[in-house]
Amino acid sequence: EIKSIFVQCGRKWGKTEIILYILWRFARTHPGATCYYISPYFKQSKEIVWANRRVQNFGPRRWLLPGSHGVNNTELRLNFTNSSFIKCDGSDNFDAYRGIEPHLVVLEESKDHRPEFWQAMEPNVLPHNAPVVWIGTPPDRECDFVVRAEEHRKDPKKLFIQGSAWDNPHNDRVWLTEK
């Protein structure tokens, strides 16, 4: 069973849509699941998925608790009727993640994450053998992202997926060709 998935793909490939699908599906199909969406910065999570209501409106509203119990704007948390939740945050808040016990962790644009975040989070995935999804665009420098990508390419117990902006049929081909 694959528990570590690494997705390296170009800008506008559809990373966030895939992430939202994974989070909602996992939360819905695993009652009581604690699911974490982590971008490099809290403010970035707020802008990418929360302020525009992408995460709140991705799935059927009936799966969430009613009213403010279902959508907590202060904590950026969605609470499901089956006792699962999706929490959005940033790697800049790494000290807050010591000791939690997630069932799923999704790390968006992980090349820009604070290294201290994974040091704090990694031991937490053990209690539930939580799947971890690393996803982001290729970096323009050597960093942990490059090392982790190579680990996923070589390890048969891990999954490596690579894609480009060309894979998204909604992207303008003329614009891509000019770039």
Secondary structure, DSSP 4 states (H G I P E B T S, - for coil): ---EEEEEE-TTSSHHHHHHHHHHHHHHHSTT-EEEEEESSHHHHIIIIITT-TTTTSS-GGGBPSGGGTEETTTTEEEBTTS-EEEEEEGGGGGGGTT---SEEEEETGGGS-HHHHHHHGGGGTTTT--EEEEEPPPSS-SHHHHHHHHHHH-TTEEEEEE-GGG-TTS-HHHHHH-
